[in-house]
Amino acid sequence: MDKKILLATLLTLAIAFFLSLYWLLEPRRVRIETERMKAQAAQKGKALYLTHCARCHGETGGAQKRIRAINSKKYLETVEDALLYKLIERGIPRTGMTALGDREGGPLNPEQIHQLVAFIRSWEKTAPLLPEEAARKERPFFIQEEAAYTGSESCIACHAGLDPKHVSAWRHSAMAKHAFSRIRTEKDITLCTPCHTTGYTPDQKTYKEENVGCEACHGPGEKYQEMMMGKEAAEGGKIARENALKSCTRCHKAHIPKEEHISLARKGLIPYP
């Protein structure tokens, strides 16, 4: 019996020793394996980059004529992999950057896009810190006729992964679900539609989408898509937040007098607290 107890004790100690050794070495093994997989993906991504991207961005991603550098340390620190993926997959309208994802009619499947992202990300360790470009003076995005509205789903495609709580709160809000239904039967489209829809154009009396979407507050999405391709990604986020604050008064300090707004609400045409 004593021998059995001694043997069991030794086995227990041996198992504890090997488990402790495993726990100590496993993180390092996982880290090495992860780096190996990233290196393999980047190597495959290099061939894809030279085939599909180098013609416009150059072999090293440096600044080209009318195209900002994408190997900038500032840019790579600012733009996350999820956003890089979406830019490659969907392209950027009116910039010459076409969609490369097969879901958008391009030649690359999701795995190949991930490889391309891995190659671009591999530049980050040695990327140059390029001088800041002078800020361009432009009108607020929400009154720029030259920028196109892309639709809320286009915005959410990127931000669902970056800002899930914000997107969820918007999806379940009354402005996203019920704003348009309150004024669906209005005869004068200039009365309520500008605030209950997104992308309203006064001259043509048309709108991009029903209800209050992302661009109703933040401005046309096309301009932000363009900024994502340069060092202005962080600046784009800042402007989006500023536009949201500025745009509130366009509806909540409305062109309709308070008394008239209450009257419409009492008739069941618009909601009122």
ROPA-978406 format. One record per residue (C-alpha): residue in one letter; x, y, z. Coordinates in steps of 0.1 Angstrom, whole numbers, plus 5000, padded with zeros to 4 digits. Layout:
N
aXYZ/...
END
This chain:
273
m500050005000/d502850245009/k504450184975/k501150264957/i500750584977/l504350684969/l503950604932/a500650804931/t502351094947/l505251084923/l502851064893/t500851354907/l504051564911/a505151464876/i501851574861/a501851894880/f505451964868/f504651904831/l501452104833/s503252394848/l505952364821/y503252354795/w501552664809/l504852844809/l505852754774/e502452754756/p502053134753/r505453154737/r504652874713/v501353034704/r503053374698/i505653214676/e503053024656/t500953334652/e503953534639/r504753244615/m501153244602/k501253624598/a504553604579/q503153334556/a499953544549/a502053854543/q504253664518/k501153554499/g499753904502/k502854054486/a502253884453/l498554004454/y499654354462/l502154364433/t499354234410/h496454444421/c497754754440/a501354844430/r500255014397/c498655294417/h500355274451/g503855184441/e505754864451/t506355004486/g503155194492/g504855534491/a503255854480/q502355874443/k501056144421/r497756254437/i497755944459/r498755954496/a501255714511/i499755404527/n503155294542/s503055594566/k503555504602/k500755754612/y498355594588/l499055234598/e498755314635/t495455484629/v493755234605/e492754904619/d492854574600/a489054564598/l488954894581/l491754804557/y489754494548/k486654694540/l488554954519/i490154674498/e486954484495/r484654774486/g486955024471/i486355404474/p483955574450/r485255844427/t488855784436/g489955534411/m490155264437/t487954984426/a486454714447/l488654404449/g486354174469/d484553904450/r481253994467/e481554334450/g482554184416/g486254194422/p488853914418/l489853844455/n488153614480/p488053694517/e491253484525/q493153674498/i492054004512/h493253904546/q496553814531/l496754154514/v495954324547/a498654114564/f501254234539/i500354604543/r500354564581/s503854414578/w505154754568/e504254904602/k507454814620/t509655004595/a507155254582/p508455614579/l507055894600/l506056124572/p505556504577/e501956614582/e500256754552/a498557094555/a494957074564/r492557144536/k489957404542/e486557274533/r482957334541/p481257104567/f480556774552/f476856784556/i476457074531/q478956944505/e477056874474/e480056714457/a480156434483/a477756144478/y475555974504/t476455604505/g473655484528/s473655364564/e474455004555/s477755114539/c478655294572/i477655004593/a479754754572/c482854904588/h481555044621/a479654734632/g482954584642/l484554904654/d481655054673/p479154774680/k477454944710/h476955264691/v475555084660/s473254874682/a471855184700/w471155354667/r469455044652/h467055024681/s466355394683/a463055554672/m464755774647/a466155474628/k462855274631/h459855504631/a460855854620/f459655824584/s456455634592/r455255934612/i455256164581/r454655904553/t451356064543/e452456434544/k451456634513/d454156904515/i457456714513/t459457014524/l457757034557/c458856724576/t460856504552/p464156694555/c464456594592/h462756254590/t464956114561/t468656094553/g470356274524/y467456514515/t468156734485/p466057054486/d466457134449/q465256794437/k463156714468/t464556364470/y466256174497/k468755884500/e466955674526/e463955674549/n464455744586/v467355914603/g470455724592/c474155774600/e474756044573/a471856254585/c474056354614/h477556284603/g477356394567/p477856214533/g479855894538/e481755924505/k483956194520/y484855984550/q485655694528/e488155904509/m489756014542/m490255654553/m492855614525/g495155874539/k496555984572/e493156164579/a491355854594/a491555994629/e490656344616/g487656194598/g486356054631/k486856394648/i484956574621/a482156314621/r481656374659/e481656754654/n479256734625/a476856524646/l476856794673/k476357074647/s473656894628/c471356844658/t470057204656/r469057154620/c466156944632/h465756994669/k465857374666/a463657324637/h462357554609/i458857454621/p457757674651/k457257484684/e453557554685/e453057414649/h455157114658/i452957034688/s449857084667/l451156834641/a451956594669/r448456614683/k447056524649/g449256214650/l451456324622/i454756344642/p455856214676/y456156454705/p457256374740/
END
